[in-house]
Amino acid sequence: MAKNTLGEIIYHLRKKAGLTQEALADGICSSVSVSRIENGNQMPSGKVLEQLLERLGTGAYQLCNVYYENECQAALQQLVLRTENPCANISVYFPDCTSPEYST
């Protein structure tokens, strides 16, 4: 599954709710459709998505909020990775700054 996709979010919400794919799909769509949605191979219709989210105890607003929080977390992780070693690529721009005398 791709990170932060609709399918991944539905998968995590389903697991959190303790539902199987069959239980989530019951009366809404097939369990095969739920599997395809979670794996990013199928996009649910608006009606099906609304019903799945209702069964998961959430709605479109909360889904968007989860996605937004995931995006913010991913951006923060990228920022942290870039600042953990801010001088990692400094030699490209300032080759003399990588000499031992500049080490801390």
C-alpha positions as CSV (number, residue, x, y, z in Angstrom):
1,M,0.0,0.0,0.0
2,A,1.2,3.5,-0.8
3,K,1.6,5.7,2.2
4,N,-1.3,8.0,3.2
5,T,-3.6,6.7,0.5
6,L,-7.4,6.5,1.0
7,G,-7.0,2.7,1.1
8,E,-4.3,2.8,3.8
9,I,-6.3,5.1,6.0
10,I,-9.4,2.8,5.6
11,Y,-7.2,-0.2,6.4
12,H,-6.0,1.4,9.6
13,L,-9.4,2.6,10.6
14,R,-10.8,-0.9,10.0
15,K,-8.1,-2.5,12.1
16,K,-8.6,0.0,14.9
17,A,-12.3,-0.8,14.8
18,G,-11.5,-4.5,15.0
19,L,-13.4,-5.3,11.8
20,T,-12.7,-7.8,9.1
21,Q,-13.0,-6.9,5.5
22,E,-16.1,-9.0,5.4
23,A,-17.7,-7.2,8.4
24,L,-16.8,-3.8,7.0
25,A,-18.3,-4.7,3.6
26,D,-21.5,-6.4,4.8
27,G,-24.4,-4.9,3.0
28,I,-22.3,-2.1,1.4
29,C,-20.1,-3.8,-1.1
30,S,-18.1,-7.0,-1.5
31,S,-15.2,-7.9,0.7
32,V,-13.2,-8.1,-2.5
33,S,-14.0,-4.5,-3.1
34,V,-12.8,-3.6,0.4
35,S,-9.6,-5.4,-0.3
36,R,-9.1,-3.6,-3.6
37,I,-9.8,-0.2,-2.0
38,E,-7.3,-0.9,0.8
39,N,-4.7,-1.9,-1.7
40,G,-5.3,1.1,-4.0
41,N,-6.6,-0.9,-6.9
42,Q,-10.2,0.4,-6.7
43,M,-11.7,3.8,-5.9
44,P,-15.1,3.5,-4.1
45,S,-18.1,5.6,-5.2
46,G,-19.1,8.4,-3.0
47,K,-22.0,6.5,-1.6
48,V,-19.9,3.4,-0.8
49,L,-17.2,5.5,0.8
50,E,-19.7,7.3,2.9
51,Q,-21.2,4.0,4.1
52,L,-17.8,2.5,4.8
53,L,-16.8,5.5,6.8
54,E,-20.1,5.5,8.7
55,R,-19.5,1.9,9.7
56,L,-16.0,2.8,10.8
57,G,-17.4,5.5,13.0
58,T,-16.0,8.4,11.1
59,G,-16.9,10.7,8.2
60,A,-15.3,12.6,5.3
61,Y,-14.2,15.5,7.6
62,Q,-12.3,13.1,9.9
63,L,-10.9,11.3,6.9
64,C,-9.5,14.5,5.5
65,N,-8.2,15.4,9.0
66,V,-6.4,12.0,9.2
67,Y,-4.9,12.6,5.8
68,Y,-3.8,16.1,6.7
69,E,-2.2,14.9,9.9
70,N,-0.4,12.2,8.1
71,E,0.9,14.7,5.5
72,C,2.0,17.0,8.3
73,Q,3.8,14.2,10.0
74,A,5.5,13.1,6.8
75,A,6.7,16.7,6.2
76,L,8.0,17.0,9.7
77,Q,9.9,13.8,9.3
78,Q,11.5,15.1,6.1
79,L,12.4,18.3,7.9
80,V,14.0,16.4,10.8
81,L,16.0,14.2,8.4
82,R,17.3,17.2,6.6
83,T,18.3,18.9,9.9
84,E,19.8,15.9,11.7
85,N,22.9,16.3,9.7
86,P,22.7,19.8,8.1
87,C,26.3,19.7,6.8
88,A,25.9,16.3,5.0
89,N,26.0,18.0,1.6
90,I,27.9,21.1,2.5
91,S,31.0,19.9,0.7
92,V,29.3,20.4,-2.6
93,Y,29.0,24.1,-2.0
94,F,31.9,24.7,0.4
95,P,34.6,22.0,-0.1
96,D,36.9,23.5,2.4
97,C,34.3,23.3,5.2
98,T,34.6,19.5,5.4
99,S,38.1,19.5,6.5
100,P,38.9,18.2,10.1
101,E,39.6,21.7,11.4
102,Y,35.9,22.6,11.0
103,S,34.6,19.4,12.7
104,T,32.9,19.8,16.1
